[in-house]
Amino acid sequence: LGPLGRVLVFEVDKNLNLTSWNAECEAVFGRRAEEVVGGPLHIAVPLKSRNNDELRSAVEAALAGAATTLELFSTRVDGAPAVVVATSMKGGKGVQVYAIDTTPQHTA
């Protein structure tokens, strides 16, 4: 763990399908890479409804070359809350997302 919490890294294509998923993503969301890579992001990271449009806009902005940061409210596979602050930017074959797990600050 870093001083700010777990650092998650994943990548999505323009259709919001996961193309990579690191071990910290597995730890925070409870889903293994083998289960989620190739599938839609919303299965791996089920977002609260307000985040769906924000995330799509962030991906579109990143594909156009602008980095964006937003807070994502989700749930783990076991139903527990998961909150991350995510920055997305164009990279690789789509959009790379770097996020910090802020769940402890929201559940304390």
N, C-alpha and C positions, 0 to 999 in steps of 0.2 A: 504494500500500500504506500502510495505517495503521501506527502503531507496534506494534500487536499482530498484524498480518497482514491478510489480505484479509477484508473484511466482506461476507458473503453475506446476501441478503435474498430470501426466497421466501414464497409463500403457498399453503396447501392448503385444500381444503374438508373437510367433515366425513368424507368418504370417502377422504381422503388423496390426492385428485387435485390436481395442481398447477394453480394459477390464475395464478401469476406466478413469474418466475425472472430474477434480475438478471445483469449481465455478469460479476460476480465468481463467481457460481455456475457460469457457463459456463467460466471460467478454472480453477476448482478441480476440477470434475467432468468437464470436457471435453465437455459436451453443450450444444448451442445451445437457446435458449428455443423456437425453432420446432419443435424435435424433441420437447420434453418437456411444454410447457404443454398442459393438457387431459388428459394421461395420468397414470397412477399414479406417486406419488412413488418407489416402490421401483424403478422402471425408471431414473429419473434419478439416484437415490441408492441404489444397492444396498447395503443394510445387512448387517452381520454379524448372525447370528441373534439374539443377545441384545438387540439394539437394536430389533427389530421391535415387541415388546410394550411396551417403554419408550416408543417414539415414539407408538404408538396411545394409550397412557395419557396422555402429555403433550398430545396433541391434544384428547382428551376433557376433560382438566383445563382447558386453555385455553378451550375452548368454554363451560365452566362459569364462566369468569372468573378462573382462577388461572394466573399465569405460571409456567412450569417451565423448568428448565435441565438439559441432559444432554449427554454426549459421544457423538457418533455416529461409528462406525468404518465406512468405506465404501471403495469403489475408484473410481478414475477410469475413463473409457471405455477407456484404454490398459492397464488392469490395475494401475497404480500405486496405492499406498494414498492415501486421503484421510481426514483426521480433522478434525472441526469440533466446537466447543463451541457448542451452539445453545440459544437461549431462545425459547420460543414463547408467544404471547399472542393473545387474541381480537382480531380486527380485520378491517376490510374485509368480505369475504363469507365469511370462515372463520377460519383461524388464520395469523397472520403469524409467520414464523420469521426471527430475526436470528442469524447465526452468525459465528464467527471461525475462520478456517483455522488449526488447530494442527498441521497435518501436519509442518512442519519440526521441531517439538519431539519428534515421535514417530519421525522417521526419521534424526535426527542421531546 
